Amino acid sequence: MSELFWLFGRGASIACGLTCAIPEEWVALDPSDRQSRIRSVLLAEMANPEIDTSPYRRLLAALAGRTSPYVSHVFITTNWDTLLEQGIDNFLGPSAPAPAWLRNTHVFHLNGAVDAESDRRSPFLLETDPANARTPSLEFDSAINQLWWGRRFVVVGMSFRCPTDRALLLILRSVRRELPVGCSRWLVVNRDKQAAGEVAEKIQAALPESRARLVVAAFEDWIRLGMPELVDAAILV
């Protein structure tokens, strides 16, 4: 079974109408206070009836109906929100087992999530945190162990600008010659061509033998177009 790894950044949440801009005055707060406020605001915004998770619903429907046999998908995000998990629960039903096209119903949060923390969940990290602020967690370690073996990736709305996200590429680079990620293939989905190009450059700088292809389109528009690059790669039919 081959796998396609999806890495979702803020662009995917923005496509659903969830912006959650952090006020400048919060930067001066104690980190624990900032985390608490961010959690409260995000939970309230996620409950707003104006939030439209149709991009995720359309994605899940397309993957369910069009994924090639022997291919499955893995979802990983740097977002704190849990809109994708809600979409999966609504699409499959709560506590439903993972279908053949989905490796796991769990969405791996590399930088923590708004739900309750546990010793299994990745620590809640702010965009201003240094890379060494990350502490070991079962969730992050499990995600990395899977990413090392990945050959195909889709990056949606992720910039790799903050230190903790840049560190992810450094971790992947550390084993590039030994494991499949070293010669992996990436699709970078972003409506901004310059931003997409910058992401592709960062990926290829970290993984010189990899290849990154730009998809200059909004996430929701790309789904409506049928994600032709995944059809070309025989991942979708």
NORFENGI-V194623 format. One record per residue. N is the residue number from 0. RES is the residue in one small letter. SS is DSSP state (~ for helix, > for strand, _ for the rest). NEAR is the number of other C-alpha atoms within 10 Angstrom. Layout:
# NORFENGI-V194623
n->N res->RES ss->SS near->NEAR
n->N res->RES ss->SS near->NEAR
This chain:
# NORFENGI-V194623
n->0 res->m ss->_ near->9
n->1 res->s ss->> near->15
n->2 res->e ss->> near->21
n->3 res->l ss->> near->21
n->4 res->f ss->> near->21
n->5 res->w ss->> near->19
n->6 res->l ss->> near->22
n->7 res->f ss->> near->21
n->8 res->g ss->_ near->20
n->9 res->r ss->~ near->19
n->10 res->g ss->~ near->22
n->11 res->a ss->~ near->27
n->12 res->s ss->~ near->25
n->13 res->i ss->~ near->15
n->14 res->a ss->~ near->20
n->15 res->c ss->_ near->19
n->16 res->g ss->_ near->16
n->17 res->l ss->_ near->21
n->18 res->t ss->_ near->14
n->19 res->c ss->_ near->15
n->20 res->a ss->_ near->9
n->21 res->i ss->_ near->12
n->22 res->p ss->_ near->8
n->23 res->e ss->~ near->8
n->24 res->e ss->~ near->8
n->25 res->w ss->~ near->14
n->26 res->v ss->~ near->12
n->27 res->a ss->~ near->9
n->28 res->l ss->_ near->11
n->29 res->d ss->_ near->9
n->30 res->p ss->~ near->15
n->31 res->s ss->~ near->10
n->32 res->d ss->~ near->13
n->33 res->r ss->~ near->17
n->34 res->q ss->~ near->17
n->35 res->s ss->~ near->11
n->36 res->r ss->~ near->14
n->37 res->i ss->~ near->20
n->38 res->r ss->~ near->19
n->39 res->s ss->~ near->12
n->40 res->v ss->~ near->15
n->41 res->l ss->~ near->20
n->42 res->l ss->~ near->16
n->43 res->a ss->~ near->10
n->44 res->e ss->~ near->17
n->45 res->m ss->~ near->20
n->46 res->a ss->_ near->10
n->47 res->n ss->_ near->12
n->48 res->p ss->_ near->7
n->49 res->e ss->_ near->11
n->50 res->i ss->_ near->17
n->51 res->d ss->_ near->17
n->52 res->t ss->_ near->19
n->53 res->s ss->~ near->13
n->54 res->p ss->~ near->21
n->55 res->y ss->~ near->24
n->56 res->r ss->~ near->17
n->57 res->r ss->~ near->16
n->58 res->l ss->~ near->18
n->59 res->l ss->~ near->19
n->60 res->a ss->~ near->12
n->61 res->a ss->~ near->17
n->62 res->l ss->~ near->18
n->63 res->a ss->~ near->18
n->64 res->g ss->~ near->11
n->65 res->r ss->~ near->15
n->66 res->t ss->> near->20
n->67 res->s ss->_ near->15
n->68 res->p ss->_ near->14
n->69 res->y ss->_ near->11
n->70 res->v ss->> near->17
n->71 res->s ss->> near->21
n->72 res->h ss->> near->20
n->73 res->v ss->> near->21
n->74 res->f ss->> near->21
n->75 res->i ss->> near->22
n->76 res->t ss->> near->24
n->77 res->t ss->_ near->21
n->78 res->n ss->_ near->23
n->79 res->w ss->_ near->23
n->80 res->d ss->_ near->23
n->81 res->t ss->_ near->18
n->82 res->l ss->~ near->20
n->83 res->l ss->~ near->23
n->84 res->e ss->~ near->17
n->85 res->q ss->~ near->16
n->86 res->g ss->~ near->19
n->87 res->i ss->~ near->20
n->88 res->d ss->~ near->14
n->89 res->n ss->~ near->11
n->90 res->f ss->~ near->16
n->91 res->l ss->~ near->15
n->92 res->g ss->_ near->11
n->93 res->p ss->_ near->11
n->94 res->s ss->_ near->9
n->95 res->a ss->_ near->11
n->96 res->p ss->_ near->11
n->97 res->a ss->_ near->13
n->98 res->p ss->_ near->12
n->99 res->a ss->_ near->15
n->100 res->w ss->_ near->21
n->101 res->l ss->> near->20
n->102 res->r ss->_ near->18
n->103 res->n ss->_ near->15
n->104 res->t ss->_ near->18
n->105 res->h ss->_ near->15
n->106 res->v ss->_ near->17
n->107 res->f ss->> near->24
n->108 res->h ss->> near->24
n->109 res->l ss->_ near->27
n->110 res->n ss->_ near->21
n->111 res->g ss->_ near->22
n->112 res->a ss->_ near->22
n->113 res->v ss->_ near->18
n->114 res->d ss->_ near->12
n->115 res->a ss->_ near->8
n->116 res->e ss->_ near->12
n->117 res->s ss->_ near->10
n->118 res->d ss->_ near->10
n->119 res->r ss->_ near->13
n->120 res->r ss->_ near->20
n->121 res->s ss->_ near->22
n->122 res->p ss->_ near->21
n->123 res->f ss->_ near->20
n->124 res->l ss->_ near->21
n->125 res->l ss->_ near->18
n->126 res->e ss->_ near->13
n->127 res->t ss->_ near->11
n->128 res->d ss->_ near->14
n->129 res->p ss->_ near->14
n->130 res->a ss->~ near->16
n->131 res->n ss->~ near->9
n->132 res->a ss->~ near->13
n->133 res->r ss->_ near->17
n->134 res->t ss->_ near->11
n->135 res->p ss->_ near->13
n->136 res->s ss->_ near->15
n->137 res->l ss->~ near->12
n->138 res->e ss->~ near->20
n->139 res->f ss->~ near->21
n->140 res->d ss->~ near->14
n->141 res->s ss->~ near->12
n->142 res->a ss->~ near->17
n->143 res->i ss->~ near->17
n->144 res->n ss->~ near->11
n->145 res->q ss->~ near->13
n->146 res->l ss->~ near->22
n->147 res->w ss->_ near->20
n->148 res->w ss->_ near->17
n->149 res->g ss->_ near->20
n->150 res->r ss->_ near->19
n->151 res->r ss->> near->23
n->152 res->f ss->> near->21
n->153 res->v ss->> near->20
n->154 res->v ss->> near->26
n->155 res->v ss->> near->24
n->156 res->g ss->_ near->25
n->157 res->m ss->_ near->22
n->158 res->s ss->_ near->21
n->159 res->f ss->_ near->18
n->160 res->r ss->_ near->13
n->161 res->c ss->_ near->14
n->162 res->p ss->~ near->16
n->163 res->t ss->~ near->23
n->164 res->d ss->~ near->19
n->165 res->r ss->~ near->16
n->166 res->a ss->~ near->17
n->167 res->l ss->~ near->15
n->168 res->l ss->~ near->17
n->169 res->l ss->~ near->16
n->170 res->i ss->~ near->14
n->171 res->l ss->~ near->20
n->172 res->r ss->~ near->19
n->173 res->s ss->_ near->14
n->174 res->v ss->_ near->14
n->175 res->r ss->_ near->20
n->176 res->r ss->_ near->13
n->177 res->e ss->_ near->11
n->178 res->l ss->_ near->16
n->179 res->p ss->~ near->16
n->180 res->v ss->~ near->23
n->181 res->g ss->~ near->24
n->182 res->c ss->~ near->19
n->183 res->s ss->_ near->21
n->184 res->r ss->> near->17
n->185 res->w ss->> near->22
n->186 res->l ss->> near->20
n->187 res->v ss->> near->27
n->188 res->v ss->> near->27
n->189 res->n ss->> near->25
n->190 res->r ss->_ near->19
n->191 res->d ss->_ near->13
n->192 res->k ss->~ near->15
n->193 res->q ss->~ near->12
n->194 res->a ss->~ near->18
n->195 res->a ss->~ near->25
n->196 res->g ss->~ near->20
n->197 res->e ss->~ near->14
n->198 res->v ss->~ near->23
n->199 res->a ss->~ near->21
n->200 res->e ss->~ near->15
n->201 res->k ss->~ near->17
n->202 res->i ss->~ near->23
n->203 res->q ss->~ near->20
n->204 res->a ss->~ near->14
n->205 res->a ss->~ near->19
n->206 res->l ss->_ near->23
n->207 res->p ss->_ near->16
n->208 res->e ss->_ near->15
n->209 res->s ss->_ near->20
n->210 res->r ss->> near->17
n->211 res->a ss->> near->22
n->212 res->r ss->> near->15
n->213 res->l ss->> near->20
n->214 res->v ss->> near->23
n->215 res->v ss->> near->17
n->216 res->a ss->_ near->17
n->217 res->a ss->_ near->18
n->218 res->f ss->~ near->23
n->219 res->e ss->~ near->16
n->220 res->d ss->~ near->13
n->221 res->w ss->~ near->19
n->222 res->i ss->~ near->16
n->223 res->r ss->~ near->13
n->224 res->l ss->_ near->9
n->225 res->g ss->_ near->15
n->226 res->m ss->_ near->16
n->227 res->p ss->~ near->15
n->228 res->e ss->~ near->15
n->229 res->l ss->~ near->16
n->230 res->v ss->~ near->14
n->231 res->d ss->~ near->10
n->232 res->a ss->_ near->10
n->233 res->a ss->_ near->13
n->234 res->i ss->_ near->22
n->235 res->l ss->> near->20
n->236 res->v ss->_ near->16
